[in-house]
Amino acid sequence: MKKINKNYILFFAFVVFAIISYLASFDLGIRIWDNFLVFAKDMVLILPPAFILIGLFDVWAKNDQVEKHFGNTSNPLRFLWSILLASTTVGGTFVAFPLANSMYHKGARYSSILTYVTAASLFMIPMSIMEASMLGIRFTVIRLIGSLPFIIFGAILLEKYFEKTNYILPEIID
């Protein structure tokens, strides 16, 4: 008999819980299911185009160009390039981590990758526009400029630590 993946069992239990919640008019269970549907819809709408764009980056971005702008031969402008790339990334960390993995395999430095991943959650253009409309442009500019040194300094420190410990990202095993 084939072993059943525990994730399938958990999802099945969740669906049964949702059905029982609807039948018993259990408000919390109904709201949990409704939130799940909103999240699932968002993922279905965001992830396929995002992964197509990641695939295109993987194919179209040449290794020598990634190395030139983000790799060992790059200058400190690599932080600016990482932040600009991150600010245009749609889909948050769902997209940032696969793209960062692609950057790593194309020769980007750890500091470039870490700057990109961190900035992807802080510098998204749509989020910054919404934040500025609610909290004001001054607040948004202060937050963005104030976080820059921490992002860059943290990325440099982590890169130095990784180099000191000879850390290498593990390969994906199928």
Buried (B, 14 or more C-beta within 10 A) or exposed (E): EEEEEEEEEEEEEBEEBBEEBEEEEBEEBBEBBEEEEEEEEEEEEBBEEBBEBBEEBBEEBEEEEBBBBBBEEBEEEBBBBBBEBBBEBBBBEBBBBBBBBBBBBBBBBBBBBBBBBBBBEBBBEEBBEEBBEEEEEEEBEEBBEEBBEEBBEBBBEBBEEBEEEEEEEEEEEE
